[in-house]
Amino acid sequence: MSTVAAPTRRRGRRAARADLVPVRLALAGAIAVILVESLIYFFHIRHQVGGFGDLLGRVSNFHDLRATGNIYANFAIEGFTYPPGGILLLSPIVLVPVGHVGLVWTAGALSALLLTFYLVGREIARLSVSNSLLLASALTIASPVLWSSVYDVLFWGQVGSVITLLVVADFLAVRGTSQGVLVGLATTLKIYPGVFIVIWLLRRQFRPALTALATVAVTTALATLFWYDSAISFFHNELVGNQELSHFSTYTTAQSSAGVDDIFFRPPYFLGHLSASAAMGVSALVAVVGIAAALWAWQRESVMTGLVLTLVISAICSPIAWNHYFVFLPLMLFVPRELGWRSPTALACSFALAVNVLPWHRWQLAGAIQILLPAGQRHLSYVAQNATLVTMLIVVVAAVVEFWPRRSVTSPRRRRAAEHGEGEPALTR
């Protein structure tokens, strides 16, 4: 018996090693993609005007913190616009030499992008490990080339791809009591991912919601303990005193931001045409509609669609929505995979992807001088300033139409399972 069992075990080990070969090759390819892309973008960006401007601004902020004890003391150009918890989360950049910080940050941003695509490939497309890595590598190569919002994350040295990874990982991959920690960290760094906590609360998933809130509270408390003067300055001046929002209430912001409320601060309106509170009220109304559409999508087991809709709402309903806030755009590629190509929401996502291939920010001219431009340039400027926002609103409207609660509506997953004679799919969180 032992003479038969030994060769069987050896064959089993050889088969297991053979199965790992595609995974190892795909992993090596993914690592090579990150390394090569990081070097290419680093050398391409570092000599351009504004290259890594936001990242170097953060480095300067920490120098101000060391010199003054208050990171918000110099709240002008490249001021530190993150909550106090962001001080704690971003502080490791001071450990990287300034000459290499752009390269390290680029590698981290691209790694976050690749991991996001990998998780979606595994959890939504149900691909194998090796195929998910290959797909993630391909999308990581293509995304910065096709969509300026992804490229801008690299160009400016922004955190958008990291925030997207934290949210996607928490919703698709994390299980058990630790679910909510990553969304909490994302919300600590940038307030707008907090809409995902609202989603959990509305879905009565109180444990991850409370975990996320506890993460925000603990991280903020630690930051306040370490940098008390900065935290007090943020809460008193930037938050309560509204200094952060007033810092961005300019024509430059109005022309570049894709937030809902910014529509009323640029032509054919003008800065101050609508009060800030009224504009944010309109934004809140859009947020309510978008969140409802996302919840209806989740009820129909359209997990990726619900996630994308929430990302859309978190971006366009922020007081400021820079181009790099839409780094999640490539995730819309997976919506047709989930809903089918004939779905209104899938068609809207495809339209948004196609429209935003154009780098609209190149034609976003300052609103104050638009009236002095020739009609053709003026109209192009109007289109450029509103293209991203309008396509996002089309996605939201299409989702409302498609997922509006009706009787006897079968979810896309159940419908496809029935068409192929499969059993009932497991309910996805």
N, C-alpha and C positions, 0 to 999 in steps of 0.2 A: 504493500500500500504506500509506503513512504517513497519507494522508487518512482511510483506514478505521480505522487503529489508534488515532488520536487520539480520535475520538468514543467508541470502545470503552473506552479507558482512563478517559475522563471519566465514562462511565456506570458503570464499575466503582467509581470513587471515590465517586460519588453513592450507589451501592448500599451501599458500606461505611459511609458516613456515616449513611444511613438505618438500617442495622442497629444503629448505636451509639445511636440515639435512645432505645430502650427501656432500654438499660443506663444511660444518663445520667440518665433520669428516675427509674429505680429507685434509683440511687446518691444522687440529690438527695433522694429520699424517705427513704432510710435515714439520711442526715445530719440531715434535719429531725427525724426521730423521736428521734435521740440528743439533739439540742439541746433540743427541747421537753420530752422526758421528764426530762432532767437538771435543767432549771429547775423542773419540777413537783415532782419528788421532793426536790430540795434545799430548796425553800421549805416543803414539807410536813413534812420531817423535822427541820429545824434547830431548831425551837422545841419539839419533843417531848422529854419526859424520856428521857434515854439516847440521843437522836439523835446519830449519828456518834460514839458513845462510844468504840468501839474505835479508830477513826481518830484522834480527838483524844488517845487514850491513847498512840498511836504518836508523835504530835507531842511529847507530854510526855516520852516515853522518850528522844527525841533531845535534849531540853533537859537531862535527867538525864545523858546521855552527855557533853554539852558541859561540864556542871558537875563531874561526878565522874570521868569517864574510864571508867566502867563502866555500861553500859546495863542490866545485870542487878542493879545495886545495890539498887534499890527494887523487889523482886519481890513486890509485894502486889497490890492491885486494879489492873487494867490494866498488870500487869507485862509486860515484853517476853518473850513466850513463843516467839519464833522462834529458830532456830539462828543462829550468827554470820553466815552468808552472807546471812541476812535483813536484817542491818544494811546491807550493801552494796546490796541490791536495793531496800530501802525508803527509803534515805537521800535520794533526790530529793524527797521530800515536804517537806523543810525549805526547799526553794526556793520553795514556794508560800505566799503569805500565809495566815495562819491563817483569816482571814475568808472565803477562797475555796477552802480546801483541800477542804471538803465538796463543793462544786460540781464541782471538777476531778476528784475521786475518783469521784463518781457518774457523770460522763460517761465516765470510763475503764472503770468496771465495766459500764455498759450497752454500751459499744463492744465490750468483750470478749464479752459475751453475744451481741450481734448477729453478730460475726465467727464465733463458734462455730456458731450456727445456719446461717450462710451456708456454712461449710465442709461441714457435714453435708448441707445441701441439695445442694451440688455433688457431693460425693464418694459419698454414700450414695443420695440420692434421684435423682441424675443430672439435676438441673434445670439450665436455662440460667442464665447469670449474672443476668439481670434477674429471673427467677422466684425464684432463690435469694435475691436481695436483698429481694424483696417478702415472701417467706415469713419470712426472718429478721427483717424489720421488724415483721411481724405478731406473731411469737412474742415479740419483745422487748417489745412493748406488753403482750401478754397475760400473760406469765410472772410478773412481779411482782404482778399483780393476783390470779392464780389460786393461786399457791403461795407460802406464807409463807417458805419456805427461800430463794427468789430475792429476795423483798422484804427479808429480814433482811440479806442481803449489802449492800444499799443502805443500810438503816437504820443498821447498826452501822459501816459503812465497812470491810467485810471484803474478803479477797482471793480468795474462792472462785471467782468468775466468771473471774478471770485465770488461776488454776490450771487450771480446766477448759479454757479456751482453749489453754493451753500443751500440755496432754496431747492434746487432740483434734487440734490442728494437727500435732503431732509424729507422731501415728499415721496421720493421714489425708492430710496435704498435703506434709509434708517428705520429700524424697528425697535419696539420696546420702549423702555423708560427714557432713553436718550433722545428720542424723537422730539424735536423742538429746539434742541441746543443750537443747531446750525442756523436755523431761521432767527433765533435770538441773537446770535453773533452778527448775522447780516443786518438786523435791525439796529443793533448797537452801533454798527459802522455807518449805515445810512438809514434814515428813518423810514423811507418809503417801503422797504420790504415788510414793514409791520402789517401791511394789508393781508399777508398770509396768515398772521395770527388771527385776524378778523375772520378769515375763511374757516379756520379751525373752530373758532367759537360758534360761528353760524352753523357749522356742520355737527355741533355738539361733541366735538373731539376735544374735550377740556384738558386732558392730560398733556398733549403736546403744546396746546396753547399756553397752559400755565407754566410748562417747562421753558417755553420761549420767553415768556414774561419774566420768569425768575432769572434766566440767563442775562437778559437786558439789565435787570435790577442789580445783580451781583457784579457784572462787568462795569456798570456805571459807578457802583459804590466803590469798587477797587480803584477805578480811575480817580474818583473824587478824593479817596484816601491818599493816593500818591501825588495828585496834582490839584490840591484844594483850590488854589487861587484861580486856576484855569476853569475848573468846574463851576465855581461861583460866578465867574465872569460870563460863562456861557449861559447859565440859567437866568442871570439877571439882565444881561445886555442883549445877547443874541436871540434867546428864546422869548422871554417876557418882553424885553424892549424892542423886539421885532427888527433888530439890527441886521440879522442875517438876510431876511427877505428884502428889506430896503436896500441892502447892498447890491441886490440883483435887479432892482426896479429901474432899469435903464433901457434905452433904445437898443443897445447892443444885445442885451438879454432878450428883449422882445423879438428881435429878428431871428435869433438863433435857437430859442427854446421851443420845443414841440409840446409844451404843456397846454391843457385845455384853456386855462385862464389867460395864457399869453396871447390868445387870439384877439382879446380886447385891448391889448397894449400896442398894437401895430396897425398900419393902414389896412383897410379903410377906416379903422378906428384910430385912436391916438392915445398916447400915454396919459392915463388919468381919466379917459373917457368913461370907464367903469371903475367903481371903487374896488380896492383889493378884496374886501370882504364879499362883495357881490360876485366878483369873478371867481373867487374860491367856492362860493355857493354853487355856481354853475358846474365847477369841477367836481364838487361833492355829489351833485346829481348824476353826473356821468359815472362816477365811481360806484354809486348805488346800482345803476343799471348794469354796469360791467360785472360787478360782483354777483349780482343775481344770475347773469348769463353763465358765469363760471360755476356757480352752485348747481344750476340746472344741468350743465355738462357733466359734472361729477355724479349727479344723480342718475344720469344715463350711462355711467361707467366710462365716459370719455375723459380719462385721466389727463392725457397730454393736452387736450384741448382746454380743460379747466385750468391747467397750469399755465398755458400760454396766455389765456385770457386774463388771468390774474397778473402775470408779468406786464401785459399791455396796460392794464389799469394802474398798476403801481407806478408805471413810467409817466403816462400822459396826465395823470391826476396829481403828480407832484407839483409843488409850486414852481420848480425849475426842472425842465426835462431836456438836458443836453443830448446831442446826437449819440454819445457813447452810452446813454441809458438804454438804448435799443440794441445792445449787444446780443440780446436773446433772439433776434430776428431769425437766425438759421434754424432755431427750434421749430419754426412754423413749417419746415419741410416735413416734419413728422405728423402734422395734423391730417393731411390726406391719407397717410398710412393708417391712421386710426379711424377716420370717418368715411373714407372713400373719396374718390376724385370728384364725384358729383355733388358732394355736400356743399351747401352755401358757405359754411365757415371755411371749408378747405379751399374753395375757389377764392374767397376773400383773402385768405392767407397767401395763396399763390400770387394773387394780384399785388398784395403788399410786398412780397419778396421781389417781384419783378420791378415795381415802381422804385423801390429803395435801392436797387442796384445803382441808380444814378446818384452821384455824390452831390446832393442838393445843397449842402453847406457852401459849396463854391459860388453859388448864385444868391446867397442870402445877404442882400445889401441892407445897410442901415435904414430903418424906417423913416428917419427924419429927412433923408435926402431922396426918398423914392418919388415924391411928387415932382422933383426936378428932372427926373430921368425921362428919356424917350419912352413912348407907350410900350414898345416891345420889351425893353429891359424892365420896365416897371411891372408888366404882367408876368414876366419870367421870375422876377423877385417874389411876387405874391405866391406863385406856384411853389417856388423853392421853399419859402417859409412855412407853407402849410401842407406840403406833400406827405411827410411822414405822419403828421397828426391825422390827416384825413384818411389815409390808408388804415391807420389803427382804429379809427372810429368806424370805418366800413367793416372791419373784422368784428367789432363789438356788435354792431347792428345785425350783421349776418348771423352771429351766434344767438342773439335774442330771438330772431325769426326762427332759427332752426330748433332751438332748445326750449322755446316757450312751452310751459307745461300743458300737455294735452292728454286725453284719455287714451289708453291702449297704445302707447307709443313704445316701440321696441328699441332698445339701445343698439348702436351700430355693432357692438361686439356680439350681442345675442343674435342680431339679424344675420351676420356673416356666419356664425356658428350654425344657425338653422339652415342656411343655404348650402353649407358643406356637410350637413348631416352630422354635426358634432354635438357633443353634450353641452350642457350649460357651463359657460365659463365661470371660473371662480370670481367672486366679487373683489374688485381691486379697491384698495383704500383710496 
